Amino acid sequence: MCHANRMHFSWLGGSTVKIQAKPLNQDVVIVIDPYKPAAGVFPRNLSPDIGLYSRGEAGSINLSGQPFILSTPGECETKGVLITTAPGHTADALVLRIDAEDISVGHLGRTNSPLSDAQLEVLSEVDVLFVPFGGEGCYDAEEAVKAVNAVEPRIVIPMAFQSDNDPTAPPVSQFLKEMGVKNGQPEKKVIVKKKDLPQEETKVIILAKE
């Protein structure tokens, strides 16, 4: 049976995202930014195959097993997943791109700076973009929409908005209003299939914190 190209996405709070893919008929779990938050519920331990960091490894929770770790600029391939990173606007900061299953994903980390040409080059034509909104060091609604418009992804997923980990951050509704979309129903886990990617306009998906 032919394997459908798909990725599973879940949001753990803050800028922490879990992605599941099956590039070489092997399940691969990727965790981005597993930083222990100051407040709220968060896993004490995760066991991904790949761990990626957008602002250095300090403050991470324990990643058990022996995951492949990347927290520096560059490009590499592991377990059928191509990872490309570009320097961010501060020391240790990175913009991340993942290509697997014929689907590309961009993750901006926590940033409130306009994207540079080098960053936009790495993010060129990504299908899915995780954009930080509301939390400390993140875009406000207008800046977040500008970043989305600069990248032009097919799907945008906001992160770092109000949750028990970021109780003082504004709610995601502010971002939705600025994007001009009606409040979508937050979903715990989203499956994105290559064949279902929107062709014309950018779709907004809201993840409920897992």
Stockholm file with secondary structure:
# STOCKHOLM 1.0

chainA/1-210         MCHANRMHFSWLGGSTVKIQAKPLNQDVVIVIDPYKPAAGVFPRNLSPDIGLYSRGEAGSINLSGQPFILSTPGECETKGVLITTAPGHTADALVLRIDAEDISVGHLGRTNSPLSDAQLEVLSEVDVLFVPFGGEGCYDAEEAVKAVNAVEPRIVIPMAFQSDNDPTAPPVSQFLKEMGVKNGQPEKKVIVKKKDLPQEETKVIILAKE
#=GR chainA/1-210 SS CCCCCEEEEEEEETTEEEEEECTTSSCEEEEECCBCCSSSCCCSEECCSEEECSBCSTTBCEECSCCEEECSSEEEEETTEEEEEEECSSTTBEEEEEEETTEEEEECCSCCSCCCHHHHHHTTTCSEEEEEBSSTTCBCHHHHHHHHHHHCCSEEEEESSSSSSSTTSCCHHHHHHHHTCCCCCCBSSEEEEGGGCCSSSCEECCBCBC
#=GC SS_cons         CCCCCEEEEEEEETTEEEEEECTTSSCEEEEECCBCCSSSCCCSEECCSEEECSBCSTTBCEECSCCEEECSSEEEEETTEEEEEEECSSTTBEEEEEEETTEEEEECCSCCSCCCHHHHHHTTTCSEEEEEBSSTTCBCHHHHHHHHHHHCCSEEEEESSSSSSSTTSCCHHHHHHHHTCCCCCCBSSEEEEGGGCCSSSCEECCBCBC
//
